[in-house]
Amino acid sequence: MPKGEVLPDENLLESALTEFKEETGKTIEGKFIELSPVQQKSGKKSMPGLWKVMSKCQIFKAIPS
């Protein structure tokens, strides 16, 4: 999962899209739905800035065995 530091005045989704492109070399488009932070069993909360999206972006190439 691509992740990076976000400055206080930055838009979280725009930063996430930039980070995704930097780490994968791909752009992704679609309807982004922001996910609510969840509390893990350890008590730690997930970070804000998580989205789900349906897209036809192929990140990995299948390698025949």
C-alpha positions as CSV (number, residue, x, y, z in Angstrom):
1,M,0.0,0.0,0.0
2,P,1.6,3.3,-1.0
3,K,2.0,5.7,1.8
4,G,3.8,8.9,2.5
5,E,4.0,12.0,4.7
6,V,1.3,14.6,4.3
7,L,1.8,18.2,5.3
8,P,-1.0,19.9,7.3
9,D,-2.0,22.1,4.3
10,E,-2.1,19.2,1.8
11,N,-5.2,17.5,0.4
12,L,-5.1,13.9,1.6
13,L,-6.5,12.4,-1.6
14,E,-4.3,14.4,-3.9
15,S,-1.3,13.4,-1.8
16,A,-2.3,9.8,-1.9
17,L,-2.7,9.9,-5.7
18,T,0.8,11.5,-6.1
19,E,2.3,8.9,-3.8
20,F,0.6,6.0,-5.7
21,K,2.1,7.3,-9.0
22,E,5.5,7.7,-7.5
23,E,5.6,4.2,-6.1
24,T,3.9,2.3,-8.9
25,G,4.5,4.5,-12.0
26,K,0.7,4.2,-12.7
27,T,-2.2,6.7,-12.4
28,I,-5.5,5.6,-11.0
29,E,-8.9,7.0,-11.7
30,G,-12.4,6.2,-10.4
31,K,-14.8,7.0,-7.7
32,F,-12.9,7.3,-4.5
33,I,-14.7,6.5,-1.2
34,E,-12.9,7.6,1.9
35,L,-12.8,5.0,4.6
36,S,-13.3,5.8,8.3
37,P,-10.4,5.1,10.6
38,V,-10.8,1.8,12.5
39,Q,-9.4,0.7,15.9
40,Q,-7.2,-2.4,15.6
41,K,-7.1,-5.1,18.3
42,S,-4.0,-3.6,19.7
43,G,-5.9,-0.3,20.3
44,K,-4.0,1.5,17.6
45,K,-6.2,3.5,15.1
46,S,-5.6,3.3,11.4
47,M,-4.4,6.5,9.8
48,P,-6.9,8.9,8.1
49,G,-6.4,9.1,4.3
50,L,-7.5,5.6,3.3
51,W,-9.7,5.2,0.3
52,K,-11.3,2.4,-1.7
53,V,-11.8,2.7,-5.5
54,M,-12.9,0.5,-8.3
55,S,-10.5,0.9,-11.2
56,K,-9.1,-0.9,-14.2
57,C,-5.5,0.0,-13.3
58,Q,-3.2,-3.1,-13.6
59,I,-0.4,-2.7,-11.1
60,F,1.1,-6.2,-11.3
61,K,1.9,-8.3,-14.3
62,A,1.2,-12.0,-14.1
63,I,4.3,-14.1,-14.6
64,P,3.7,-17.6,-16.0
65,S,5.0,-20.4,-13.8
